[in-house]
């Protein structure tokens, strides 16, 4: 078994690991290049029109993969550090790493989406909304950011705008937490109906 020392650490990397890492890097590049290309457009069509839940789930997973991709290892490292801190409930450190990722690549929509999510979890709805809007400017089909905007509007009692965002989510990705999506749409519709009485 061929092994060599990694240049960045003392860790021994096997030949198989080198191949996997190389393939992963190529896939990341491929997704970065295809982010707005035919591949992702096809995935969105599958997601919207699929009658098969498993196919929709795979399409959704690959769309998220394309959004998470970035050509910069530094950006990916900051995103990974943020995810680790977020999983431990350390919002302030997660926030710092996401801001670094955005400084490195201001056009990275998913870094902004995660920043919006962390801000939402910190109850900073105003800043969360600003970031989510930037996400939708960079990636208008970002169903995660649109759903986040709906949640913010619901928290603020703006059910009309929330319903508009939820309908956008449903038109792009009808499989996104379908039961929760339908329930939130029903809550918004009920609140709007009640306000007219």
Secondary structure, DSSP 8 states (H G I E B T S, - for coil): --EEE-TTSS-EEEHHHHHHHHHHHHHHHHHHHHTTSHHHHHHHHHHHH---HHHHHHHHHHHHHHHH--S-HHHHHHHHHHHHHHHTT-HHHHHHHHHHHHHH-TT-HHHHHHHHHHHHHTT-HHHHHHHHHHHHHH-TT-HHHHHHHHHHHHHTT-HHHHHHHHHHHHHH-TTTTHHHHHHHHHHHHHHHHHHT-
